[in-house]
Amino acid sequence: MSDLGRRAPDLVVHGGDLALMGPRPAEVVDVINALGWPGVVGNADELLWRPEEHGRRLDLAPKLAAVLAALFDVYAPDTSERLGDARIARLRDLPYGHIHRPFVRALDDLCVINAGSVGMPWDGDPRPPTCSSTTACPRWSASTTTSRPRPEPSAKADTRTRTG
């Protein structure tokens, strides 16, 4: 967020996967909504309202049974409870469009830009990606760059489980 503040972009568009498996999914959805950032729903968040996908995905990737069980049987119910019906409805209203690989494509008069993914990037860089684009002329000629901010030092809470 601080990197975006420094850059002061004209528009921020989020790339989905906002809530599933994060420590504060309701807060993330609320902040994105309050900021008015348009975007898409991601494949992970779709699991919140499509439990029937568990069986289909298991058929496609049986070696991922343990991961799929954690996603569908643990994370999705916990996240759904934290979000509540109203936030899930807001997510469901978003268009679907999500991929984990950064790219820029020019299609006639349309420019499609995907910054990539945080956490499961196909390019191997886990830092939060950003794209910036400047249109040079009305007919589609633009300069687009994809970048990743340097990690900022922060005081992280100790999330390890303590016993004793």
N, C-alpha and C positions, 0 to 999 in steps of 0.2 A: 504494500500500500504506500509506503514511503517513497519507493522508486517511482510509482505513478504520480505522486505529489510533485516530485522533482521534475518529471517530464511534462506534466500538465497537458495531457492529450486532449484533443477535441472530443473524442469518443472512446469509451472503453466497452468492449464486447466480451462477455465471458464465454468460455468454451465448454461449460457443462461439468458434470461430476462434482457438484457442489457439496453434497451432503453425506453420502455413504462412507462410512468408516472414519470420518473426521471426529475430533474430540468435542466440537461444538457446532453440530449441523444446523440447529435452529438459528444461532447467531449469524452464521455464514449466509444463510438464505435471507434473513432479515436485513443484513447490511447490503447485500447485492440489490435487494428490492428497494431499500431506502435510497440507495445511490441512483436507482433508475437505470442500471446497466442492462441493456438487452443482451440476449445470448441464446444458447441452445441447451437442451437437456442431454446429459451424457449417458453412456451405456450403463455405468454403475448405478446412477440414480434411478434409472428405469426399473431396476430390480425391486424398488420400493413398492411398485404397484403391479408388477408382473411376476408373481410367485410361480406361475405356470411355466416360466422359462427355465426353472431349475431342471426339470426333467429333460427338456430339449437340449440344454447346454451339457448336461451329463451324458446324453447320447452322443453328442459331438466330441466331447473330450472326457472320456471316462477316467483317464489318469489324473484329472483335476477334481476328483470326487471330494476330497477333503477340503480343498479351497472353496469349491462351490457350496458345500455344506456350511462352511463358515460364513460365506457371503449371504446365502439365502436363509439359513436357519438361525444365525446369530446376529450378524451386522444389520441386515435389513429390518428385522423386527425391532431391534434396539433403536435404530435410527428413526424408524416410523413413529415409535413412541415419543422420541425426543422432538420430532418435527410437528406432529399433529396433523390433522386432516387438512387444515387451511393451507399450510405451507406446502404439503404434498400436492394439493390441487394447483397451486401456483407453478410448481415444477412441471406438472403434467401439461400445463397450458403452453409450455415452451416448445418450439419446433425441435425435432431431433436432428442432430447433425454433429458428429463428433468423431475424431480420429486422433490417434496419439502421435502422429508424425507431422512435423512442421512442413508446410509447403505454401507456395504461392502459384496460382494458376490464372492465366488470362483467357477468358472465353468471350470472344467478340467484345461487347461493351460491358462485360461483367468481370470483376476481379474477385477471386476467391482466395482468402488468406486464412491459414490455420497456424496459430503460434506453436502448437504442440501440446505437451502434457507435463504436468507436475506429478511426480511420484512414479509414473509408469511410462516414461518417454521412450519412444522407439529410437530416438537418436542418442540415447544413453546419458543425456545431461539432465539431472534431476532438479536443477534450479528453475524457478518460475519463468516461463518464456513470455516475452512480449513482442508484438509486431508494431512497427510504425510505418505508415504509408503516406506519401504526399503525391497528389495528382498533379501532373505537369501540364496536361491539356484536356479539353473536354472529351476527346475521343479515346481514351484509355492509353495513357502513357504515364506510368507511375514509378516512383522509386520506393521500394519496400525493403525494410531490414528487419531481421529477427534478432533479438538480443536476450541476454540473461543478466540480471543484476548480480553484483558481487554479494555474497552473504553478509548480512549485517550482524554485528555482535549483539546478543541479547541475553537477558537473564532467563533461562529456561527453568520451568518448574520441574522438580524431581518427580517423574511419573512412575518410577520403579515401585513395585510392591514391597513393602517392608513387613518382615515377620519377626517374631521374637517376643 
